Amino acid sequence: MLTYPQAQQILETAELIYSERTVAQTVHRMARDITQQLSQQQPLVLCVMGGAVVFTGHLLPQLHFPLDFDYLHLSRYNKQLQGGEIQWRVEPGESVKDRVVLVLDDILDQGLTLAAIRDKVLKNGARAFYSAVFAEKETSKPKPLQADFVGLIVPDRYVFGFGMDIHGAWRNLPAVYAVKD
């Protein structure tokens, strides 16, 4: 866990890459796009804990159609700056069988976590799988999947804020920051 001075130092030396206003406009655009594609399908929406909780909390009130909601929890980072093995903590309580599933996640980095979720959801009988990520990291490496709905493109640096953490801190920021190179 970071100390207060350590957390403050990280924020003070970081670069603001997307303002609170841009974040809000992005979520609104994503809600419009998701509504256009899924509003007639009553999807089961799954929030990936803990990173997507802020994104989900802002997005759901803007989806004006019937949906069911649940969550899942898996992690590759565990408060580290580098991803490791995928660890499933909680699988969805709601059955995905014969459902249209929309998974909400904070960031599509290498795509391994979201690919694992997709594989499990489809293996468990979902009729269709969609994904929405608040941010996608710009990398030169190929990813095992592309999200159906993407909010912001972020540089290939460590980013935090709006649900994304750095050593467990700063998920609560309304804007997005990047650690300076």
C-alpha positions in Angstrom: 0.0 0.0 0.0 1.2 3.5 -0.9 1.7 6.0 1.8 -0.1 9.3 1.5 3.1 11.2 0.4 3.9 8.5 -2.1 0.4 8.7 -3.7 0.6 12.5 -3.8 4.0 12.3 -5.4 2.7 10.0 -8.1 -0.1 12.3 -9.0 2.0 15.5 -8.9 4.6 14.0 -11.3 2.0 12.4 -13.7 0.8 13.9 -16.9 -3.0 14.6 -17.4 -3.9 13.0 -20.6 -7.7 13.2 -20.6 -9.7 15.7 -18.6 -12.8 15.1 -16.6 -14.9 16.7 -19.3 -13.4 14.5 -22.0 -14.0 11.4 -19.8 -17.7 12.4 -19.4 -18.1 13.0 -23.1 -16.5 9.7 -23.9 -18.8 7.7 -21.6 -21.8 9.5 -23.1 -20.7 8.6 -26.6 -20.2 5.0 -25.6 -23.7 4.8 -24.0 -25.2 6.1 -27.3 -23.2 3.5 -29.3 -24.1 0.6 -27.0 -27.8 1.7 -27.0 -27.9 1.7 -30.7 -26.5 -1.9 -30.9 -27.9 -3.6 -27.9 -31.1 -1.8 -26.7 -33.4 -4.5 -28.2 -31.5 -7.5 -26.7 -31.8 -7.1 -22.9 -28.2 -7.9 -22.3 -26.6 -9.3 -19.2 -24.1 -6.6 -18.3 -21.0 -7.8 -16.4 -18.7 -5.4 -14.7 -15.1 -6.5 -14.2 -14.2 -5.6 -10.6 -12.5 -3.5 -9.4 -11.2 -1.4 -12.3 -14.5 -1.1 -14.3 -16.6 -0.1 -11.3 -16.2 3.7 -11.9 -16.8 3.3 -15.7 -19.8 1.1 -15.0 -21.3 3.5 -12.5 -21.2 6.3 -15.0 -22.3 4.3 -18.0 -25.3 2.3 -16.6 -27.5 5.3 -15.8 -27.1 6.4 -19.5 -28.3 3.1 -20.9 -32.1 3.6 -21.2 -33.2 0.1 -22.0 -33.8 -3.1 -20.0 -30.7 -5.0 -18.9 -29.6 -7.4 -16.2 -26.5 -6.7 -14.2 -23.9 -8.8 -12.4 -20.1 -8.7 -11.9 -17.1 -10.9 -12.1 -13.6 -10.5 -10.6 -10.3 -11.6 -12.0 -7.0 -9.9 -12.0 -3.6 -10.0 -13.7 -2.0 -7.0 -11.9 -2.7 -7.3 -8.1 -1.5 -3.7 -7.5 1.6 -4.3 -9.6 2.7 -2.4 -12.7 3.2 -5.5 -14.8 0.5 -8.2 -15.5 1.0 -11.8 -14.4 -1.1 -14.9 -14.3 -4.9 -14.5 -14.6 -6.5 -15.1 -11.2 -10.3 -15.7 -11.1 -11.7 -14.5 -7.9 -15.5 -14.4 -8.6 -17.4 -15.8 -11.5 -20.8 -14.2 -12.5 -23.6 -15.3 -10.2 -26.1 -14.9 -13.1 -26.1 -17.6 -15.7 -24.9 -16.5 -19.1 -26.5 -19.4 -20.9 -28.5 -18.3 -24.0 -27.8 -14.6 -23.0 -26.4 -11.7 -24.9 -23.5 -10.6 -22.6 -21.9 -7.2 -22.5 -18.7 -7.1 -20.4 -17.5 -3.7 -19.1 -13.8 -3.3 -18.4 -11.6 -0.4 -17.6 -8.7 -1.0 -20.0 -7.7 -3.2 -22.9 -4.0 -3.5 -22.5 -2.6 -6.8 -23.9 -6.2 -8.2 -24.1 -5.4 -11.4 -22.2 -7.9 -10.8 -19.4 -10.7 -9.8 -21.7 -10.0 -12.8 -23.9 -10.1 -15.1 -20.9 -13.5 -13.6 -19.9 -14.8 -14.0 -23.5 -13.7 -17.6 -23.7 -15.3 -18.5 -20.3 -18.6 -16.7 -21.2 -18.9 -18.4 -24.6 -17.9 -21.8 -23.1 -20.7 -21.3 -20.5 -23.3 -21.0 -23.3 -23.7 -17.2 -24.0 -25.6 -16.5 -27.3 -23.4 -13.5 -28.0 -20.4 -11.7 -26.4 -19.8 -8.0 -26.6 -17.2 -6.0 -24.7 -16.9 -2.3 -23.9 -13.6 -0.9 -22.5 -13.2 2.6 -21.2 -9.7 2.8 -22.5 -7.5 0.9 -25.0 -3.7 1.0 -24.7 -1.9 1.8 -28.0 0.6 -1.0 -28.3 2.5 -2.5 -31.3 1.8 -6.0 -30.2 -1.3 -7.9 -31.6 -4.1 -8.5 -29.2 -6.2 -11.7 -29.0 -9.4 -9.7 -29.5 -10.7 -6.2 -30.2 -13.4 -4.6 -28.0 -16.7 -3.8 -29.6 -16.9 -0.4 -27.9 -13.8 1.6 -27.1 -13.8 4.9 -25.2 -10.3 6.5 -25.2 -7.0 5.5 -26.8 -4.2 5.8 -24.2 -0.5 5.8 -24.8 1.7 2.8 -24.1 2.5 4.0 -20.6 1.1 3.3 -17.2 -2.2 5.1 -16.9 -4.5 5.6 -13.9 -7.7 7.4 -12.8 -11.4 6.8 -13.6 -11.2 3.3 -12.2 -7.7 2.4 -13.2 -5.3 2.3 -10.3 -1.6 2.7 -9.7 -0.4 0.5 -6.8 -4.0 0.4 -5.6 -4.4 4.2 -5.5 -6.2 6.8 -7.5 -9.1 4.8 -9.0 -11.2 7.7 -7.7 -9.8 10.4 -10.0 -12.4 11.8 -12.5 -9.7 12.2 -15.2 -7.0 10.0 -16.7 -3.3 10.4 -16.0 -0.1 8.8 -17.3 3.1 8.2 -15.5 5.8 10.2 -17.2 8.5 8.2 -19.1 
